[in-house]
Amino acid sequence: MSAWVDDPASEPPVRRGRIQGPPIALAYEDWGNRAAPPLVLIMGIGAQMVLWPDGFCKALTATGSRVIRYDNRDVGLSGRFRMSTPAPSMWRLAMRAQLGLRTQVPYTLDDMADDALRLLDTLNIPQAHVVGMSLGGMIGQVMAARHPCRVRTLTLMSTSTNQPLMPPPAPRLLWKMWRGSMPAPAHVRQARIKSLLHALGTAQYPVPDSELEHIVRTMGDRGLDGEGVRRQVWAVLGTGDLRVYCRAIRAPTLVIHGTGDRMMPLAAGRAVARAIPGARLRLIPGMGHDLPPALWPMLARLIAEHVGAPGN
């Protein structure tokens, strides 16, 4: 079941909705012409759909796509997962993940991929072009491997195979991410998240302070949940090595990775491109782990060219 709120006055038109469970409610936005090829955007850990900035979504719709962005479970306006078992040991999860082993967790990336498919089903979309960033790229890998007939093309940005012994994120970023998920007064939480978003970028492609403040305020208004962020981290660690999924992917795949990414070092992007048959790797000099406005035209063009390539 879906609740709709249309904004026909916007350009492009935006339809907002929330599909109900089971297993969990998902909030989404559906941009542009319903008859255009659908492009589903999946964001990263703790990242609400608004981190696919409005301007970037407009750039994608201008290339001729219908753009669908949504909040993953446990963030933003989507539902919260209610745990019935004790929290897993982060230390044990991290150690097993370094060995490439799966661990029982409240939910896995498979469950998060099923959420995306449930959204497509609700919108009566049999097949879509999928764009995933960071955790969203991992979800995209699982989705394309398990449901090849539903994923027409795959674009993976700033992501990883989650395989053992990869270079880790910069410790400073991990600390900022973890601190941002800790309980604190709203203004403190928002200041911490702004600091994290700033650190994810690079000096070569700065994001205006006004843009960061707008995103952080919007995220605060839509709901911040540190426990949800931790459950998403558990999902990544508990799912383990994704290369078994990568080898099964048959969708035409474009891997986009910034050379300045300190959250997912460049080796991670190269590993994704090696693991997926026929994948193409496009490196963006100086790009970090974010979507700076200066790169929106280039990124929209790369995605549009991939989606519109002969045979895709």
C-alpha positions as CSV (number, residue, x, y, z in Angstrom):
1,M,0.0,0.0,0.0
2,S,1.3,3.5,-0.9
3,A,0.3,6.9,0.3
4,W,0.9,9.6,-2.3
5,V,1.6,13.3,-2.1
6,D,1.9,15.0,-5.5
7,D,3.7,18.2,-6.1
8,P,2.6,19.0,-9.7
9,A,3.8,22.6,-9.5
10,S,7.5,21.6,-9.1
11,E,9.7,21.2,-12.1
12,P,10.2,18.4,-12.7
13,P,7.1,17.0,-11.0
14,V,7.8,15.1,-7.7
15,R,5.5,12.4,-6.2
16,R,6.2,11.6,-2.6
17,G,5.0,8.5,-0.9
18,R,5.5,5.9,1.8
19,I,4.9,2.2,1.3
20,Q,3.9,0.2,4.3
21,G,5.4,-3.1,5.5
22,P,5.8,-5.9,6.1
23,P,8.6,-6.0,6.9
24,I,9.1,-2.2,7.1
25,A,7.8,1.1,5.7
26,L,9.8,2.9,3.1
27,A,9.6,6.6,2.2
28,Y,10.4,7.6,-1.4
29,E,10.2,10.3,-4.0
30,D,9.5,9.7,-7.7
31,W,10.8,12.5,-9.9
32,G,9.9,13.3,-13.5
33,N,8.0,11.6,-16.3
34,R,6.5,8.2,-15.3
35,A,6.9,7.0,-18.8
36,A,10.7,7.7,-18.8
37,P,13.2,4.9,-18.1
38,P,13.3,4.5,-14.3
39,L,16.5,5.2,-12.4
40,V,16.6,4.1,-8.7
41,L,19.1,5.8,-6.4
42,I,20.2,4.0,-3.3
43,M,22.2,5.9,-0.6
44,G,24.8,4.9,2.0
45,I,25.1,4.2,5.7
46,G,23.0,6.5,7.7
47,A,22.4,8.6,4.6
48,Q,18.9,9.9,3.9
49,M,17.6,10.2,0.3
50,V,18.3,14.0,0.5
51,L,22.0,13.2,0.2
52,W,21.1,12.6,-3.5
53,P,20.8,16.4,-3.7
54,D,17.8,17.9,-5.4
55,G,20.0,19.6,-8.0
56,F,21.6,16.3,-8.9
57,C,18.2,14.6,-9.2
58,K,17.1,17.5,-11.5
59,A,20.2,16.9,-13.6
60,L,19.4,13.3,-14.0
61,T,15.8,13.9,-15.0
62,A,17.0,16.4,-17.6
63,T,18.9,13.5,-19.3
64,G,15.5,11.8,-19.8
65,S,15.2,9.5,-16.7
66,R,12.5,9.0,-14.2
67,V,14.4,9.3,-10.9
68,I,13.3,7.5,-7.8
69,R,15.2,8.1,-4.5
70,Y,14.2,6.6,-1.1
71,D,15.2,6.3,2.5
72,N,16.7,2.9,3.4
73,R,15.2,1.2,6.4
74,D,16.3,2.7,9.7
75,V,16.9,6.3,8.3
76,G,14.9,9.4,7.5
77,L,11.2,8.9,7.1
78,S,11.4,5.2,6.6
79,G,10.5,2.7,9.3
80,R,12.7,1.6,12.2
81,F,13.6,-2.1,12.6
82,R,12.6,-3.4,16.0
83,M,15.1,-5.8,17.4
84,S,14.0,-9.0,19.2
85,T,17.5,-10.2,20.0
86,P,20.5,-8.7,21.8
87,A,22.8,-6.4,19.9
88,P,25.7,-8.3,18.2
89,S,29.3,-7.7,19.3
90,M,30.8,-5.1,17.0
91,W,34.3,-6.5,17.7
92,R,33.2,-10.1,16.7
93,L,31.4,-8.7,13.6
94,A,34.5,-6.8,12.5
95,M,36.8,-9.7,13.0
96,R,34.6,-12.1,11.1
97,A,34.1,-9.6,8.3
98,Q,37.9,-9.4,7.9
99,L,37.8,-13.1,7.3
100,G,35.0,-12.7,4.7
101,L,32.5,-14.6,6.9
102,R,28.8,-14.0,7.3
103,T,27.4,-13.4,10.8
104,Q,23.9,-13.5,12.1
105,V,22.6,-9.9,12.4
106,P,19.2,-8.3,12.7
107,Y,19.1,-7.9,9.0
108,T,21.6,-8.1,6.1
109,L,22.2,-6.5,2.7
110,D,20.0,-9.1,1.2
111,D,17.1,-7.7,3.2
112,M,17.9,-4.2,2.2
113,A,18.0,-5.3,-1.5
114,D,14.6,-6.8,-1.0
115,D,13.4,-3.4,0.2
116,A,14.4,-1.9,-3.1
117,L,12.6,-4.6,-5.0
118,R,9.5,-4.1,-2.9
119,L,9.5,-0.4,-3.8
120,L,9.8,-1.3,-7.5
121,D,6.9,-3.7,-7.2
122,T,4.8,-1.0,-5.5
123,L,5.5,1.4,-8.3
124,N,4.8,-1.3,-10.9
125,I,8.3,-1.1,-12.3
126,P,9.4,-4.5,-13.7
127,Q,13.0,-3.4,-14.4
128,A,15.1,-0.4,-13.5
129,H,18.5,1.2,-13.9
130,V,20.1,1.1,-10.4
131,V,22.6,3.6,-9.1
132,G,24.1,2.9,-5.7
133,M,26.6,4.9,-3.6
134,S,28.7,3.5,-0.8
135,L,26.4,1.1,1.2
136,G,23.9,1.7,-1.6
137,G,26.4,0.3,-4.1
138,M,26.7,-2.8,-2.0
139,I,22.9,-3.1,-2.0
140,G,23.0,-2.7,-5.7
141,Q,25.5,-5.6,-6.1
142,V,23.3,-7.9,-4.1
143,M,20.2,-6.8,-6.0
144,A,21.7,-7.3,-9.4
145,A,23.2,-10.7,-8.5
146,R,20.0,-12.1,-6.9
147,H,17.5,-10.6,-9.3
148,P,19.2,-10.1,-12.7
149,C,15.9,-9.6,-14.5
150,R,15.0,-6.6,-12.4
151,V,18.3,-4.6,-12.9
152,R,18.8,-3.3,-16.4
153,T,22.0,-1.5,-15.7
154,L,24.1,-1.0,-12.6
155,T,26.1,2.1,-11.7
156,L,28.2,1.7,-8.5
157,M,29.7,4.8,-6.9
158,S,32.2,5.1,-4.1
159,T,31.6,1.5,-3.0
160,S,33.3,-1.7,-2.1
161,T,33.1,-5.5,-2.4
162,N,33.4,-5.7,1.4
163,Q,36.2,-8.2,0.9
164,P,38.8,-9.0,3.6
165,L,42.0,-7.0,3.9
166,M,41.0,-4.0,1.9
167,P,42.5,-0.6,2.9
168,P,40.3,0.7,5.7
169,P,38.6,4.1,5.8
170,A,40.5,7.0,7.3
171,P,40.3,6.6,11.1
172,R,39.2,10.3,11.4
173,L,36.2,9.6,9.2
174,L,35.2,6.5,11.1
175,W,35.4,8.4,14.4
176,K,33.3,11.3,13.0
177,M,30.7,8.8,11.6
178,W,30.5,6.9,14.9
179,R,30.3,10.1,17.0
180,G,27.6,11.4,14.7
181,S,25.5,8.3,15.6
182,M,25.8,8.8,19.4
183,P,22.9,10.3,21.4
184,A,23.3,14.1,21.9
185,P,21.1,17.2,21.8
186,A,19.8,17.9,18.3
187,H,22.0,20.9,17.7
188,V,25.1,18.9,18.7
189,R,24.1,16.0,16.5
190,Q,23.6,18.3,13.5
191,A,26.9,20.0,14.1
192,R,28.6,16.6,14.1
193,I,26.9,15.5,10.9
194,K,27.9,18.7,9.2
195,S,31.5,18.1,10.3
196,L,31.4,14.5,8.9
197,L,29.9,15.6,5.5
198,H,32.6,18.3,5.2
199,A,35.3,15.7,5.9
200,L,33.9,13.3,3.3
201,G,34.6,15.8,0.6
202,T,37.8,17.3,-0.8
203,A,39.4,20.7,-1.1
204,Q,39.3,20.3,-4.9
205,Y,35.5,20.1,-5.0
206,P,34.2,22.0,-1.9
207,V,30.5,21.9,-1.1
208,P,29.2,25.4,-0.2
209,D,28.6,25.8,3.6
210,S,25.0,26.9,2.8
211,E,24.4,23.6,1.0
212,L,25.8,21.5,3.9
213,E,23.6,23.5,6.4
214,H,20.5,22.9,4.3
215,I,21.1,19.2,4.0
216,V,21.8,18.8,7.7
217,R,18.7,20.8,8.7
218,T,16.6,18.7,6.3
219,M,18.0,15.5,7.8
220,G,17.3,16.7,11.3
221,D,13.7,17.6,10.4
222,R,13.2,14.2,8.8
223,G,14.6,12.2,11.7
224,L,18.1,11.2,12.9
225,D,18.5,7.8,14.5
226,G,21.9,6.6,15.7
227,E,20.6,3.1,16.5
228,G,19.4,2.7,12.9
229,V,22.9,3.7,11.7
230,R,24.5,1.1,13.8
231,R,22.1,-1.6,12.5
232,Q,23.1,-0.7,9.0
233,V,26.8,-1.0,9.9
234,W,25.9,-4.5,11.3
235,A,24.2,-5.4,8.0
236,V,27.4,-4.6,6.1
237,L,29.7,-6.5,8.5
238,G,27.3,-9.4,8.9
239,T,26.8,-9.9,5.1
240,G,30.6,-10.3,4.6
241,D,32.5,-10.6,1.3
242,L,30.3,-9.6,-1.7
243,R,32.6,-11.1,-4.4
244,V,30.3,-14.2,-4.6
245,Y,27.5,-11.8,-5.6
246,C,29.7,-9.8,-8.0
247,R,30.6,-12.9,-10.0
248,A,26.9,-13.5,-10.7
249,I,26.2,-10.0,-12.0
250,R,25.2,-9.8,-15.6
251,A,23.9,-6.3,-15.9
252,P,26.1,-3.8,-17.7
253,T,28.1,-2.2,-14.9
254,L,29.8,1.2,-14.5
255,V,32.0,1.8,-11.5
256,I,32.6,5.4,-10.6
257,H,35.2,6.2,-7.9
258,G,37.0,9.4,-6.7
259,T,40.7,9.4,-6.4
260,G,40.3,11.5,-3.2
261,D,37.9,9.2,-1.4
262,R,39.1,8.6,2.1
263,M,36.1,6.6,3.2
264,M,36.3,4.0,0.4
265,P,39.9,4.2,-0.7
266,L,40.6,3.8,-4.4
267,A,41.6,0.1,-4.0
268,A,37.9,-0.6,-3.2
269,G,36.6,0.8,-6.4
270,R,39.3,-1.1,-8.4
271,A,38.3,-4.3,-6.6
272,V,34.6,-3.8,-7.5
273,A,35.5,-3.3,-11.2
274,R,37.7,-6.5,-11.2
275,A,35.1,-8.6,-9.5
276,I,32.1,-7.9,-11.8
277,P,32.3,-9.4,-15.3
278,G,32.7,-6.7,-18.0
279,A,32.5,-3.8,-15.5
280,R,34.0,-0.5,-16.6
281,L,35.9,1.7,-14.1
282,R,35.8,5.5,-14.4
283,L,38.0,7.4,-12.0
284,I,37.2,11.0,-11.0
285,P,40.4,12.9,-10.1
286,G,40.0,14.7,-6.8
287,M,36.5,13.5,-6.0
288,G,35.8,12.4,-2.4
289,H,33.0,10.4,-0.8
290,D,30.3,12.8,-1.7
291,L,28.4,14.5,-4.5
292,P,29.7,18.1,-4.9
293,P,27.7,20.5,-7.1
294,A,30.6,21.0,-9.4
295,L,30.5,17.4,-10.4
296,W,26.7,17.0,-10.9
297,P,26.8,17.7,-14.7
298,M,29.7,15.2,-15.3
299,L,28.2,12.5,-13.1
300,A,24.7,12.9,-14.7
301,R,26.3,12.7,-18.1
302,L,28.3,9.5,-17.2
303,I,25.2,7.8,-15.8
304,A,23.0,8.9,-18.8
305,E,25.6,7.6,-21.3
306,H,25.8,4.3,-19.4
307,V,22.0,3.9,-19.2
308,G,21.5,4.9,-22.8
309,A,24.4,2.9,-24.4
310,P,23.4,0.6,-27.2
311,G,22.2,-2.7,-25.7
312,N,21.5,-1.2,-22.3
